[in-house]
């Protein structure tokens, strides 16, 4: 119980000094050498500063996609009306709203769909802790089939962290005929495999309970997991649920119960990434994260790599405008249109490589 009480402890609040001063009778100001300086503006309260933001205005609509012959229902956020579909897959513990700020920019040139993976966000499934790579791949393919039938538009898969692994595995299957691009965000096999032994400790030492959604948003920013306050205000609420028994907010995703699947997310990921027969972009928050196969692959020109400076792990949240520009430039560079790779005189790339 001690650890729970520690986790429930409040974060540093704004100073009460100004409130106390405001309750005292106002005295005429005394002459001062600093009398010409403007009065200090009132401090914005914690409640207002960390209040949740609505996704409306970034995405255009949300939908529940029911999978036939199952009780699985996957929640998606959608934006844009033209161009190829940028299909976004979030990392473990995040949600589709992780891409909200970026979607607000990308939708000007392309369509965006951000999916809540099973056990996350507003999605519901028969087994929320079955985060095996095979199950998550099947979920993505099932959602795409329900949304677009047998003639899906041109699709660019974008995946962050765990979602990047799912995107690579889906692409490596070579069954999604309309796939024309792959963007992987800050996940590399070597670094990911090395960090697995620390994951349970990381999960157990993070704040577990929050008295309010505002406190969770505040903690995510002050704790450094997210560096963009607006993105945190958009995405953090969807990662939580209210626990009636504990009378507080807890994490929606039960990641600590999924350890048996972690190794398979990343084992062999670099070779799979390199084998995907579509244009590829790897976005990293640091240069030290390339392993040997990717270093060789980059030297051979098998994929484009960009290091996005001054961000944390969630590049799409910390630098959404730069992230959106990189994705749109990738689409333009590879001439990915709404119906495929529209390069006159060239065959469909999948037809020529399978």
C-alpha positions, 0 to 999 in steps of 0.5 A: 500500500505504501507504493500506492500512496506514493503514486497517488501523491500530488505533483508540485502545484502552482504557488499559493502566494498570489492567491493569498495576496489577492485576499488581502485588502488592496493598499495604494501602491508606494512610489518605487523605482520600478513603478513603470514596470508592468504588473506580473500577469496572473499564473495560469492554473494547473487545471487550465494548463493541463486540461484535455483537448478535443481531437475535433479539428485535427481528425475529421471523424471517428469510427468503430470497425467491427470485425466479422465473426468476432467480438473485436471492435477497433476504433479509428480516427480519420482525416482528409478526403484526397490522396493516399491513405496514411495508416498510422499505428501507435506504440505500446501504451499510446493510442491513435490520438498520438498522431492527432497534431500531425494529422491536422497537417497531413490531411491537407495533402493526404488521408489519415487513418489512426487506429487504436490497437487492441487493448488500447484506446477505445478499441475492444477485443475478446482478448485485450492482452493478446499483443502477439505480433501475429494477432496485431498484424491480423487486426490491421489487415482485418480493419483495412479489409472492412474499411476498403474491401478488396480494392483499397486505395494506395496505403502508406503504413506508419508505425511508432515503436511497437506499432512500427514493428506491426507495420514492418511485419504487415509489409513483410507479409506482402499480402497488402497489394495496395501498400506503397510506402512504409514509415517506421518511427524510432524503433530499431531491432538492436536497441529494442532487444537490448532494452527488453530486460529493463521494460518491466522495471520501467513499467513498474516505476512509472506513476500508476495512479492519477487523481485526475486526467489533468494530473496524468497530462502534467506528469507525462510532460514534467516526467519527460515522456512527452515534450509537446503539451498540446499533444499530451492534452490530446493523446493522454486522456485516451490512454487512461481509464477510471478505476471505480475500486481505486477511485482514480485513473489508471492506464488502459493498456495492461502492458506489464501482462504482455511480456511473453510477446515482446521479444517477437515484436523486435526479433529479426525486425531489421531484416524484415524491414529491409526485405519490404518491397516498397519505399521505406523511411526510418525516423529516429530521435538519435543516431546511435540507434542503428544496428549493423543490418540497418547501417549496411542497408542505409549505405546501400541506399535501401531506405531513407533515414532522417534523424529528428533532433530535439525530440523524445521517443514519440517524434510524431507528438514532440515535433508534429509539424516536422513529422508531417512534413517528412511524411508528405515529402516521402509521399511526394518523393516516391510519387505515391498517389491516391490509386498507386505509384503514378509513374508513367511507363513503370509497372506496379512495384509489387508486380515487378518484385513478387 
